Each structure stands twice: as structure tokens, then as C-alpha cells.
Amino acid sequence: MQSTPGVRPLRFADLAAAIELSAAAGWNQTEDDWRMLLELAPQGCFGIDSDGKLVATTTLLPYGQQLAWIGMVLTQPSYRHRGFARTLLAHALAKADSLGIKTLKLDATDQGQPLYEKLGFKAEGTIERWSRPGSANLPVNAEESHSDLALAPDLVVFGADRSALLARLATRSQVHSVPDAYLFARAGRRTAYLGPCVARDPQSARTLITRTLKATISGAWSWDLLPKNRNAIALASELGFIRQRRASPRPRRHDLCNCRF
């Protein structure tokens, strides 16, 4: 695949500029989140420079050839409306095509949704950000190795193999598990994150989530939920979480069979 004019690969030296972009957008990612993307998909992280600095980014994280996720579609506010996001997305789509990726997915904001639809994405579902206020974003440190964590349920629920991502997340997350269920919790820039949580029954999920929240009772938390998951919505309300915003539909491009979210 030929390089799109103006687009270059992101490097670890760009981490400070990248976190500045996501912070300016009010997002909760940390430098460790950016570093993980560069480690997992070094050929899928792209940026555009202007005036000698990084001003726009997009990432492409493949899960084999079955699925890839587009993320970190960011442009510094003073450099918007110059076509940088469209250029980066077109580059990411071309990269995905060259890799034979069957389906692309992303989480759309209201601002980005019109562009994604023009590029062939179609709405698939809605996600909501739920938050529980606290006095601080308490650190969530990894406590032990979970290399033996059974990931078979995740493959069924997610529909593609993201074991490499989960293994990397486990190195900087608390991972709580009971038979047939597990929960990841990690620090964010402003609040800690709950998730992913995979469980075969609501009670197992409740056990893991309440255990985690009790360990950091005064901390601030964020939890992204699918509105159709009524058990999760009910539990979030019970535990003091408040719906902060309803994100735009989660779009997809192309078709993917046997993928349940």
C-alpha cells in the first residue's frame, strides 16, 4: 500500500503530542493506552503533521482478518475543517483493505458520524457512558498475572480474537475472575474504567463489579454500556452510576457473521 500524502506512521516519540490531542478532546485515555496501540499495531497508527507538530491521528487495530477497530480519530481544534480526519480515515481504510480485513468498526461521536457515513459505515448500535462520581481517579494497579485466564467466553461474546489486547491490558489492570466470568479495571486520565466484563450470568458480573468498587470506594469510575443490556443498566443504577451521555450509533463497514456485541 502506498503512503497517502501527508500521512506518516506514529512513533513512540509522538506519545506526548498524542495524549495532548486526546486530552484536548476531553477523552479519558492515558499515555499507556496510546503506548499499547503502538505496541499492538505499529503499522496501524497514523498521524499528520502541520507547522512542525502532530495535529491529527487515527489508529487501526486488527483482530486477525475478521475484524479491525478504528480509533483515536482526533484533530487539534485549531486545525479542524482541513480534511485531515478524512485523509487519515481513507488511509486506514486502504490499509485494512490491503490486509484483507472483512469488517471495520468504530465508535462514532455526533461530530464524526456524518464523515463515517460518507465513507460507507452504517449504524449498528448505541453505547452509553455511565459514570460514578468520586473524589479522585484512584490508581488501579495490576495485582497479579492472569496469563491462565480463560478467554473462550470473550471469543464468543466479542466475535473475534482479542486475546493479545486482553493480555496487554492485564499487565496494567486489576483482573478479577470467578468461574465463567472476569472483569478488567484500569486507570484513566480522569476516571478509572470498568470493563471489559464478560460473564455467563448477571450474578457473576455483580460479584466481580461490586468487589472492585468496594476496593476503591471513593474513586471516580466510567463504564460504557449497551442500552440493550438491561441487567448491566440496572446494576449501574443500583451502584450509583449516572448516564452521562448517549454516544452516536456504533457503525460498521462490510459484513461480519457470528459477531455479537
C-alpha positions as a printed Julia matrix, in Angstrom:
261×3 Matrix{Float64}:
   0.0     0.0    0.0
   1.4     3.39  -1.0
   1.58    6.09   1.63
  -1.11    8.77   1.47
   0.47   12.22   1.03
   0.85   13.9    4.4
   0.2    10.72   6.4
   3.02    9.17   8.4
   3.31    6.34  10.94
   3.08    7.33  14.58
   6.15    6.71  16.71
   6.75    6.37  20.43
   8.27    9.84  20.31
   4.75   11.1   19.47
   3.2     9.92  22.74
   3.27   13.3   24.45
   1.66   15.03  21.46
  -0.89   12.22  21.07
  -2.07   12.38  24.68
  -2.35   16.15  24.29
  -4.77   15.6   21.4
  -6.99   13.16  23.28
  -6.93   15.34  26.42
  -7.96   18.38  24.37
 -10.98   16.38  23.18
 -11.89   15.56  26.79
 -11.22   11.85  26.33
 -10.13    9.59  29.17
  -7.21    7.79  27.52
  -3.81    7.74  29.17
  -0.33    7.62  27.7
  -0.35    3.88  28.46
  -3.41    3.46  26.23
  -1.61    5.15  23.35
   1.54    3.14  24.0
  -0.46   -0.1   23.92
  -1.87    0.76  20.48
   1.62    1.45  19.16
   2.86   -1.84  20.58
  -0.05   -3.93  19.3
  -0.44   -2.3   15.88
   2.7    -0.33  14.95
   1.7    -0.39  11.27
  -1.83    0.82  12.05
  -1.16    4.1   13.88
  -1.1     7.16  11.64
  -0.69   10.9   12.02
  -0.47   14.16  10.1
   1.94   16.98  10.92
   1.35   20.65  10.31
   3.52   23.58  11.3
   6.1    21.12  12.59
   3.85   19.3   15.05
   1.42   16.38  15.22
  -2.12   17.72  14.72
  -4.25   14.69  13.73
  -4.31   10.93  14.37
  -6.16    7.73  13.52
  -5.46    4.15  14.59
  -6.36    0.76  13.12
  -6.25   -2.25  15.45
  -6.8    -5.59  13.66
  -8.14   -8.7   15.38
  -6.86  -11.1   12.74
  -8.51  -10.68   9.35
 -12.03  -10.98  10.69
 -12.31   -7.59  12.31
 -10.39   -4.35  12.85
 -11.26   -1.38  15.04
 -10.68    2.24  14.06
  -9.99    4.63  16.92
  -8.24    7.79  18.1
  -9.74    9.86  15.26
  -8.54   13.18  16.6
  -7.66   16.6   15.21
  -6.33   19.51  17.19
  -9.21   22.04  17.4
  -7.37   24.85  15.6
  -6.58   22.52  12.67
 -10.08   21.14  12.08
 -12.03   21.51   8.81
  -8.91   20.99   6.71
  -9.67   17.4    5.7
  -7.1    15.78   7.97
  -9.54   13.3    9.53
 -10.88   12.26   6.12
  -7.35   11.79   4.8
  -6.33    9.65   7.77
  -9.5     7.56   7.64
  -9.07    6.95   3.91
  -5.53    5.81   4.63
  -6.73    3.48   7.4
  -9.41    2.02   5.13
  -6.86    1.38   2.4
  -4.57   -0.3    4.93
  -7.43   -2.51   6.1
  -8.23   -3.48   2.51
  -4.59   -4.38   1.9
  -4.7    -6.67   4.95
  -7.88   -8.37   3.79
  -9.9    -7.2    6.81
 -13.5    -8.36   6.5
 -15.18   -5.81   8.77
 -14.27   -2.44  10.24
 -15.94   -0.98  13.3
 -15.63    2.22  15.32
 -17.43    4.24  17.96
 -18.81    7.45  16.45
 -19.29   10.8   18.1
 -22.01   13.14  16.85
 -19.29   15.24  15.28
 -17.7    12.35  13.41
 -20.77   10.38  12.38
 -21.51   12.26   9.09
 -17.98   11.64   7.86
 -18.11    7.95   8.76
 -21.4     7.51   6.92
 -19.93    9.12   3.8
 -17.12    6.56   3.96
 -19.56    3.65   3.94
 -20.13    2.97   7.64
 -23.63    2.04   8.79
 -25.13    2.36  12.26
 -25.13   -0.88  14.23
 -25.94    0.01  17.82
 -25.69    2.66  20.53
 -23.4     2.8   23.55
 -23.77    4.91  26.67
 -21.15    6.32  29.03
 -22.16    5.83  32.67
 -20.11    7.44  35.43
 -19.93    7.2   39.2
 -18.56   10.37  40.8
 -15.73   10.22  43.26
 -13.11   12.34  44.93
 -10.34   11.25  42.58
  -9.31    8.86  39.85
  -7.66    6.38  42.19
  -4.87    4.29  40.68
  -5.9     0.81  39.57
  -2.73   -1.26  39.64
  -2.18   -4.73  38.26
  -2.02   -7.15  41.18
  -1.07  -10.48  39.65
  -0.55  -12.32  36.4
  -3.63  -13.69  34.7
  -1.98  -15.5   31.8
  -4.17  -18.51  32.55
  -7.41  -16.51  32.28
  -9.94  -18.46  30.21
 -10.72  -16.3   27.19
 -13.12  -18.65  25.41
 -16.21  -16.71  26.62
 -14.71  -13.48  25.25
 -14.3   -15.02  21.81
 -17.97  -15.98  21.81
 -19.19  -12.59  23.04
 -16.84  -10.33  21.08
 -16.86  -12.43  17.93
 -13.16  -12.09  17.17
  -9.87  -12.94  18.87
  -8.7   -10.03  21.0
  -6.56  -12.14  23.33
  -3.43  -10.09  22.53
  -5.22   -6.91  23.61
  -6.54   -8.51  26.81
  -3.11   -9.9   27.67
  -1.6    -6.42  27.33
  -4.4    -4.82  29.35
  -3.92   -7.39  32.11
  -0.38   -6.11  32.72
  -1.77   -2.75  33.91
  -5.22   -3.61  35.18
  -6.88   -5.28  38.09
  -8.38   -8.51  36.77
 -10.99  -10.19  38.93
 -12.41  -13.57  37.99
 -14.8   -16.27  39.08
 -15.72  -19.38  37.09
 -17.03  -18.32  33.65
 -16.62  -14.6   34.32
 -13.94  -11.92  34.53
 -13.65   -8.16  34.87
 -10.87   -5.76  33.92
 -10.48   -2.41  35.69
  -7.79    0.15  34.91
  -6.84    3.77  35.47
  -7.88    6.51  33.06
  -6.81   10.12  32.69
  -9.76   11.44  34.71
 -11.67    8.39  35.96
 -10.96    4.69  36.28
 -12.54    2.31  33.75
 -14.74   -0.69  34.36
 -14.51   -3.25  31.58
 -14.37   -5.33  29.66
 -16.58   -7.58  31.76
 -17.6   -10.96  30.38
 -19.94  -13.19  32.37
 -22.32  -16.02  31.61
 -24.86  -14.81  34.17
 -25.76  -11.48  35.86
 -24.88  -12.66  39.35
 -21.28  -13.44  38.43
 -20.91   -9.97  36.9
 -22.44   -8.39  40.0
 -19.98  -10.23  42.25
 -16.94   -9.02  40.3
 -18.09   -5.43  39.87
 -19.14   -4.86  43.48
 -15.85   -6.41  44.65
 -13.88   -3.99  42.5
 -15.86   -0.91  43.52
 -15.54   -1.73  47.21
 -11.76   -1.81  46.86
 -11.74    1.83  45.66
 -14.89    3.12  47.29
 -14.12    6.85  46.89
 -12.82    6.68  43.34
 -14.44    8.05  40.2
 -15.44    5.45  37.6
 -16.59    5.26  33.97
 -18.45    2.32  32.44
 -19.54    2.05  28.79
 -22.76    0.07  28.39
 -25.05   -1.15  25.64
 -28.62    0.07  26.35
 -29.99   -3.34  25.39
 -28.07   -4.94  28.25
 -30.8    -4.33  30.8
 -29.02   -6.27  33.55
 -25.97   -4.02  33.26
 -28.07   -0.85  33.17
 -29.98   -1.91  36.28
 -26.77   -2.78  38.14
 -25.13    0.52  37.15
 -28.1     2.47  38.51
 -28.11    0.45  41.7
 -24.4     1.1   42.27
 -24.67    4.87  41.88
 -23.66    5.27  38.24
 -25.35    8.03  36.25
 -25.81    8.11  32.49
 -23.58   10.92  31.23
 -24.19   10.75  27.51
 -25.55    8.54  24.82
 -22.97    8.1   22.09
 -23.83    8.09  18.44
 -24.5     4.71  16.86
 -21.6     2.32  16.6
 -21.1     1.95  12.85
 -19.69   -0.92  10.85
 -18.36   -1.27   7.33
 -18.8    -4.51   5.36
 -20.4    -7.61   6.88
 -19.31   -9.88   9.7
 -21.03  -13.12  10.61
 -21.33  -14.54  14.11
 -20.25  -11.33  15.81
 -22.27  -10.42  18.89
 -21.79   -7.24  20.88
